[in-house]
Every structure is written in C-alpha cells, then in structure tokens.
Amino acid sequence: MMIVGRDTCRQLDAALDREWLVTNGLGGYASSTIVGANTRRYHGLLVAALDPPRERTVMLSKIDEELVIEDRTFYLGTNEYHDGTINPNGYVHLEECRIDDGIPTFTYNVPEASLIKTVWMEHGQNTTYVRYSLSEQSRSVVLRASLFVTYRDFHHETVGMPDWVFAVEESDQRVEIRAHQGARPLRVRVSPPAHFIQTGIWYWRYLHRRERERGLDCLEDLYSPGLFIATLLPGDSLTIQASAEDWSVLPGDFADSLERRRGRQRKLWMMSPFASQDQRVRDLVVAADHFVVKARPTSGSDKEPRTGIIAGYHWFGEWGRDALVSIPGLLIATGRTGEARDALRRYASLVDHGMIPNRIPDEQQAAEYNAIDATLWFFQALEYYIRATRDDDLLAEVYPTLEEVVRWHQDETRYGIHVDGDDGLLQGGVPGVQLTWMDAKVDDWVVTPRRGKPVEVNALWYNAMRLMDDWSRHLGKHTSRYREAAAKTYESFNARFWYGEGGYLYDVVDGEHGDDATFRPNQIFAIGLIYPTLDPRRWESVMHKVDSLLLTPRGLRTLSPDSPEYRGHYGGDQRSRDAAYHQGTAWPWLLGAYVDASRRAGREPSAMRTILAELIRTNEEGCLGTIGEIFDGDIPHRAGGCVAQAWSVGEVLRVWRRIAQEQ
C-alpha cells in the first residue's frame, strides 16, 4: 500500500507531479494525476485499445465532481487552463491518495462529509469504473458528476468546434455517447440508478503542462455531454461504468467487478516468489502486470490472442527488444511462466529474414525490422525460461527458427547485418538508420549511430552461440559449428575491444571513424550476460570505471560526464530531449546487467540490494507504484520519459529475485 498524504495533495505543483495508472491487459488504461487534472494528452479515465493492444483512443477524459450540502457546493475537480488559471480548485479538499494492490483511491474531506473515490478497470475489457462512497459519519449529500469526453488517438489533442455535437441516447438507465458517425460509442451507466441531465457544452483550452514542457501541442478542448445527479446517504455508494464494449458483455454487478480486480491483483504477488518481500517490491509485481497484454493474432495460424509486452506507458506500444529484455523479470521471475512461454512463441513466430521486429506499430502498418540486437535478446530470454521450466518441448519447437536466425546473421540480413568472416564479430549499419538500443533520431540526424561492431551486440552474439551449443547438445543435434563460432568471437572480442589505455572496452570497433573509445555502459553486458564475453582478468577494471563514472542512484548514465557530448539534463523540445536521450541520461534497466556483472566480479549481494532499494523507492514519486524510463544524469536525477517502463520494472524484479536467492 502506498499513501500520499494531505501535505502533498494540497500543494498543487507537488500533486501534479504524482500520477497513477490502471491497465486492462489489452493495452488500454486509465491514468491521471492524483488531483484529477490531466497534465498529459495521454491522460484519461478511459483510454481504450480498440484493436488490442493498438488503436488506443481517449474516450472519457475525466469526471469532475461536486458535493452539495444544503446551500453549499464543494467542487472536487481540478483543471488547469491555457493561461495558468486553476478552476476549480478541488485539490484543496483532497485528504489522501492511496494505491492498494494497484487500485487508486482518493479521499475528499469537506465540512460534514467525507467521500472516497475508487478507480479500476475490468481486466480484459475496455471498461473503467469510478465508485464514490460516502462515509458513515457524513451528512447526506447531493453528488453531481460531470462527464468530459473526446474521441481521438492518444498521441493527439482535441480541437473542438461549436457545431460538433456528440450524439447522446438514453434508455433504461443507459447512456450512449457517440462522437460522430462511425465512432465507437462510449457506453455509460450507473449503479444504483441516478438522474442524467444532458448539457452539450464545450470547455475550451485545457492545458497539458507536461506536453508544453516537451515542446509539443499542449491545449485541448473537451465536450461535456451531461452529468449524473444522485443523493447519497451516509454509507451509500454510487458507481459509474464507462466502456467501449457492447452492452451485452458488460458486467452487471459492479461490486463483483471490484472484488475480481482486487483478487487478481493480490494473487499476482501472493502466488509469486515475492510474497514475503517488502511492500514496495510486491507493488512492483503488480506494476509488472501493466505491461502484459493480449495481442491480436499475428499470423493466419493463430486463432486466439497471444501474450505481448507493452514497452512503456503512456506512449509506447510493442517493441521486440524491450519485450525480450523484460520477459525474464516481468513473467519468469514472477512465476508467470505460462505467459512467458506464450510470449516467446509469439515473438519467435514474427521472425523474418532471421530478425525479430524492433517495433510492432500502433497503426495498421508493417512491423519494423530495424534492430541489430532485438533478435539476440531472444536467446537470453529463452534460456531464463528453460532454466525455470525445463520445457524441452518449447526448445524443440523454436530450435529450427533459431538455426534460421544464425544462418541469416552469418550470411547477411537487413541493413548489412552480418558476421565478419575474418574475425567472427557481428557488424551492421547503413547511413541514417539507428540499429542499437541507443536509437534516438531527429529527422535525418541519428544521435548515436554506432555503425560497425557494437560491444553489447557482440556480447549478445557470443552469448547466443554458446547457448546454441548447449541447446544443440541437449537436443542431440550437431553442435561444433556453434562452438567454433563462439570460440572465434571470444578470441576476437578480447583482442579487438580491449582499450588498454583506458582500462575498459571500446563501445564500437570498425566504426564510421575507426574504433570508438567513448565510455558508455554497453560494455557491462560483456560481463553480465549468461555467458560473459570478456576475459575475467579485465572485469574489475571495467567495473571500477563504471562505478566511478556511470553509476547513479537511478541507473547507469549512458555516457561519461567526462565526455564533451555529455548531457546531464533531459528536457526541452524533441530535438533537445533526443540529444540527451542516450548522451548522459540514466536508465534504470541497465542496473540489471550491472548487478549481474557486479556479482560476477565478486561484489556483495547486500551492496547490490542497497542500490536496487534506492531505485525502487522512486515508485513513491512520479507514477505511483512503478518505475519510469529515464532520469537525469545530473543530481537530483529528475525523472523523464515514460512514467512506467517495462524493462525498468522487469530488470529490477529479475535481479532482486537473484539477490534474494543468493542471500
């Protein structure tokens, strides 16, 4: 359980920095700040995935509440407008926000009344619930709940028009709101029944302050089709159900829905190996579920939705690299091995020309196969799964695909990706394309191109060859070609990548400008993967440099502060942000490989646990209960990027489990 108290709730700027997130297992979600003021275009009470997990559409933006006690009206909503006006100022009545097993509740206190608002979603449906409960000690009140709706892709803002009128139909305590002909209707009902009054009013120029900070369009107009009015006696509750689903499939008992959701959330951590861990860690197990979705079939042979991984909230979709890095922590470490199996089978089915796609777009577009490393992460994820389950059937099923992957890489696949026959190292890259995880690009400017032979890519390639040798022997296959390929890579890696003058590894060899000695964290994978590529005699030298130049309480910096290209602050417009994205920004997910490498180099588990605990405490900031994408490299390490990131949560859970097993 996580509680944000009155002092923070009633300081507007501090409260607007705290966000909450509830998801539905389809890619849809509900999210806002703790005071209900939307600071992002991505905020909304119902952001539905109309083609799961894609086509995410903001349908119900918010609900503003009023409590009427005799002749006094108390406004509970909070909004910020284009000129900085805050109206109403409902945050002054917010006593606390509480996140309990991933379900947010908000307690509002006004003279003679206390109201608790609870928000949750139906798992597997684009359906959000908002429940209002009046305390037993309160006076009777009249609750007015005004709906604010839109209908847009979640990457954009709504520009209203006076002649744009949403169609509203009422029947049998049901309200159906349609933005335009052909739009999916928003279906709303309340329990117990309440009076609905149609209004049909546009509210203009709400400010999304986070979008303004990012240099993007930041103003939105919202339409209010009407409001519900109900009298609540002490102890009474009223629940609003808002959905993009058909009436026929919507649950009728709202209380049962809340108990289902609570039961599912609790089961996630109770059935996991983390049940006896600290509350913050258990919260992360629940947060891991945010990223696990059921995706539409990806081939004609698939008849049922398959497990996928959303890379981050709010704006990321499915990314192959992120998913395969995340699966060991999100699914395997948490005991959800059946879903891990399903996800691995799905991503294996997407292999084309020996590559797993880097991105599966939200739009109706072809998958993008533009990552040199995404496919290689599959080998690492599969080995974690095999060690946890001893599932030889899956290994035998995907083994021919893995052979195909190796053949394509040894010959040549997209973007010049191939093994150099002279030294056995994997190389790739063409002008204007970013292939590694450091993939920021602005127009034609690839910020961190890394063409040539990147260090972590070759660590992953060696790791893959060693694993193929293991699996081949286990399945009774011919193995010598993988053993020989691994040996050649190992020898060349240690001869080519060692930068003796600095006592660390080159970031890229045979690059556009020769060998690149820029000090980056990518080299830790040469120590931290299942099969380390770097000669053990050199581990301590690398780790000492990483500790002194890259390690922060929030993750590893992507570039040494000694570099003239270092950017310690992530902010400004898109060009400014992308210029810093991998040029000094600290990434939590890198702590996974850092802990693995540190343990291999002999560091004590207790020291690693302290580092991880410091990062986990950030789940009390930003988006409550989870871990974000990036932090500034400079103190005080302000958060940036996505508020909830799959590989940040996944890697912390994976190595936390490892340390718990070692102590």
CORRA-V461244 format. One line per field, one symbol per residue. ss: DSSP state (2 for helix, 1 for strand, 0 for the rest). A space follows every 50 residues. Layout:
# CORRA-V461244
ss = ???
This chain:
# CORRA-V461244
ss = 01110222200222220011111000001111100000000001111111 10011111111111111110011110011110000111122221111111 00111111110011111111100000111111110000001111111111 11100000000000001111100111110000000111111000111111 11111110222220000011111111111111000011111110002220 00022222222222222222000000002222222222222111100000 00000111110110000112222222222222000022222222222220 01001000110000000100000222222222222222200222222222 22222222220002220110000001110000000000001100110000 01112222222222222222222200000222222222222222220110 00011001111001110000222222220000000222222222222220 11001110000000000000000222222220000110022222222222 00002222222222222222001000000110000000110001122222 2222222222220
